[in-house]
Amino acid sequence: MEKIRDAILSGDVAAVGGLDVPDHYRAVTVHADEVEMFAGLATADKDPRKSLHVEDVATPELGPGEALVAVMASAINYNTVWTSIFEPLDTFAFLRRYGKTSELAKRHDLPYHVVGSDLAGVVLRTGPGVGAWKPGDEVVAHCLSVELEHPDGHNDTMLDPEQRIWGFETNFGGLAELALVKSNQLMPKPAHLTWEEAASPGLVNSTAYRQLVSRNGAGMKQGDTVLIWGASGGLGSYATQFALNGGATPVCVVSSPEKAEICRRMGAELIIDRTAEDYRFWSDENTQNPREWKRFGARIRELTGGDDPDIVFEHPGRETFGASVYVAKRGGTIVTCASTSGFMHQYDNRYLWMHLKSIIGSHFANYREASEANRLIAKGKIHPTLSKVYPLEETGQATYDVHRNAHQGKVGVLCLAPAEGLGVRDEEKRAKHIKAINTFRGV
Ligand SMILES: NC(=O)c1ccc[n+]([C@@H]2O[C@H](COP(=O)([O-])OP(=O)(O)OC[C@H]3O[C@@H](n4cnc5c(N)ncnc54)[C@H](OP(=O)(O)O)[C@@H]3O)[C@@H](O)[C@H]2O)c1
């Protein structure tokens, strides 16, 4: 592994393909015999630092259409929070199910799960049938793992019945020194970014792109008003940039003055601090308070000069969904990709049907959408939102930060990269965008 790291660091990436593939590597895992370790605890008390291990695991055999990547850096996604607290179910159920689908997929069904759904690194080996990528290529990977043996996936690969999120529903994820991906997950690493910056947008940038911009999602257009929950978080920090970049007006919801300041730094002007304004959409566990929806809607109109949101960018779920349906404009769209605060949503359907609103479900992104989102990063039109970086050994702490909502934007993890700041190939472009690239640093 040292030789691989040294070759990459010396800039001799072409030599990487000539080096031996190590038969084991360091990886962040959860263990199948520990899935009950938090039984009886409240979600908030389940501690990823206890369930995530950093250990040596065996290198998987490389199959057709696949690539082994030397991972320089990765990032924390909320799916690693879910995996590490074994909610809403343990991810070994996904691995067992996948393992049953083919002889090759059996490799994934192990008593440990290597987690992580983002990476930036260098291709080490490619399997039979891979023509578009070769050892030595500097890459990032999106997290759609798809079999495409069924007709349903051939208009939109997210509709394939064998569609999985790599590093969550498959093994050999990106929080490790090596990762196994399908070659159709690979995309060029943006040359003006460091390894850890390049690794950080992938999952959330692609998801926000499909959810907000793509015709498969809300299809945002110039002039739209977009209400964005968690606007300084993983998804929200990209949704805010897409809205600004696409001529829409974001209304950013956050929970602290620091997060409001980050939104201003991104260029947003209309910001709601939900903590300071103390919205209580639920009077008790089972009863919502429509007066609070109205207060929230009035505040949005006050900020926008009377406009209601054409699009509500939803992911908090149960806690906010009733308000989201209420405040969307007549004919507007509520587009949702998650339910962080609970998946049994409740809303007043009269506001949906009488005002001809739509609810759209969105999940990750197909290769085309992920590639378009990555291209915007490479062109310097959308920027990484990396706030803090941890070494691989401290992935538990990094995940704990995200679980507690104590982070801003994205939290990065160094894998083979020995330090931050490495891997930049286009200094000129970097210099042009350096202020935007560092927007989330040190807040
Ligand atoms: N389907 C998919 O493909 C997909 C992809 C990515 C993520 N997700 C899911 O989307 C969710 C968010 O992911 P993320 O990466 O953006 O996480 P994140 O970085 O933690 O950001 C989420 C933000 O949502 C806000 N939030 C949290 N709980 C809230 C609540 N009860 N009410 C209002 N706002 C709340 C927080 O912002 P403030 O505290 O500042 O308001 C937080 O910063 C997770 O559940 C994740 O699993 C789904």
The ligand as a Tripos MOL2 file, in Angstrom:
@<TRIPOS>MOLECULE
LIG
   48    52     1     0     0
SMALL
NO_CHARGES

@<TRIPOS>ATOM
      1 N1        -32.3320    9.4860   -1.1180 N.am      1 LIG1
      2 C1        -31.1070    9.8650   -1.2970 C.2       1 LIG1
      3 O1        -30.5230    9.5770   -2.3350 O.2       1 LIG1
      4 C2        -30.3910   10.6590   -0.2530 C.ar      1 LIG1
      5 C3        -29.1580   11.2280   -0.5620 C.ar      1 LIG1
      6 C4        -28.5090   12.0040    0.4130 C.ar      1 LIG1
      7 C5        -29.0690   12.1290    1.6650 C.ar      1 LIG1
      8 N2        -30.2380   11.5160    1.9400 N.ar      1 LIG1
      9 C6        -30.8410   11.6710    3.2650 C.3       1 LIG1
     10 O2        -31.1660   13.0460    3.4210 O.3       1 LIG1
     11 C7        -31.0520   13.4290    4.7810 C.3       1 LIG1
     12 C8        -30.1560   14.6490    4.8860 C.3       1 LIG1
     13 O3        -28.8560   14.3130    4.3910 O.3       1 LIG1
     14 P1        -27.6910   15.3900    4.4390 P.3       1 LIG1
     15 O4        -26.4760   14.7720    3.9020 O.co2     1 LIG1
     16 O5        -28.1660   16.6750    3.8850 O.co2     1 LIG1
     17 O6        -27.5430   15.5370    6.0350 O.3       1 LIG1
     18 P2        -26.9720   16.7300    6.8780 P.3       1 LIG1
     19 O7        -25.6480   17.1650    6.3700 O.co2     1 LIG1
     20 O8        -27.0860   16.2850    8.2980 O.co2     1 LIG1
     21 O9        -27.9640   17.9640    6.6230 O.3       1 LIG1
     22 C9        -29.3260   17.8770    6.9470 C.3       1 LIG1
     23 C10       -29.8000   19.1960    7.4940 C.3       1 LIG1
     24 O10       -31.2010   19.0840    7.7070 O.3       1 LIG1
     25 C11       -31.5770   19.9250    8.7860 C.3       1 LIG1
     26 N3        -32.4460   19.1930    9.6720 N.ar      1 LIG1
     27 C12       -32.1610   18.0700   10.3760 C.ar      1 LIG1
     28 N4        -33.2130   17.6970   11.1070 N.ar      1 LIG1
     29 C13       -34.1800   18.6270   10.8930 C.ar      1 LIG1
     30 C14       -35.4970   18.8170   11.3830 C.ar      1 LIG1
     31 N5        -36.0380   17.9780   12.2600 N.pl3     1 LIG1
     32 N6        -36.1970   19.8950   10.9450 N.ar      1 LIG1
     33 C15       -35.6610   20.7650   10.0560 C.ar      1 LIG1
     34 N7        -34.4200   20.6290    9.5660 N.ar      1 LIG1
     35 C16       -33.6870   19.5790    9.9860 C.ar      1 LIG1
     36 C17       -30.2930   20.3460    9.5090 C.3       1 LIG1
     37 O11       -30.0900   21.7230    9.2490 O.3       1 LIG1
     38 P3        -30.4460   22.8590   10.3120 P.3       1 LIG1
     39 O12       -30.2690   22.2410   11.6610 O.co2     1 LIG1
     40 O13       -29.4780   23.9460   10.0250 O.co2     1 LIG1
     41 O14       -31.8530   23.2770   10.0350 O.co2     1 LIG1
     42 C18       -29.1970   19.5640    8.8260 C.3       1 LIG1
     43 O15       -28.0390   20.3250    8.6430 O.3       1 LIG1
     44 C19       -30.5490   12.1950    5.5210 C.3       1 LIG1
     45 O16       -31.6490   11.5230    6.0870 O.3       1 LIG1
     46 C20       -29.9270   11.3500    4.4320 C.3       1 LIG1
     47 O17       -29.9120    9.9750    4.7340 O.3       1 LIG1
     48 C21       -30.9260   10.8210    0.9990 C.ar      1 LIG1
@<TRIPOS>BOND
     1     1     2 1
     2     2     3 2
     3     2     4 1
     4     4     5 ar
     5     4    48 ar
     6     5     6 ar
     7     6     7 ar
     8     7     8 ar
     9     8     9 1
    10     8    48 ar
    11     9    10 1
    12     9    46 1
    13    10    11 1
    14    11    12 1
    15    11    44 1
    16    12    13 1
    17    13    14 1
    18    14    15 2
    19    14    16 1
    20    14    17 1
    21    17    18 1
    22    18    19 2
    23    18    20 1
    24    18    21 1
    25    21    22 1
    26    22    23 1
    27    23    24 1
    28    23    42 1
    29    24    25 1
    30    25    26 1
    31    25    36 1
    32    26    27 ar
    33    26    35 ar
    34    27    28 ar
    35    28    29 ar
    36    29    30 ar
    37    29    35 ar
    38    30    31 1
    39    30    32 ar
    40    32    33 ar
    41    33    34 ar
    42    34    35 ar
    43    36    37 1
    44    36    42 1
    45    37    38 1
    46    38    39 2
    47    38    40 1
    48    38    41 1
    49    42    43 1
    50    44    45 1
    51    44    46 1
    52    46    47 1
@<TRIPOS>SUBSTRUCTURE
     1 LIG1         1 GROUP 0 **** ****
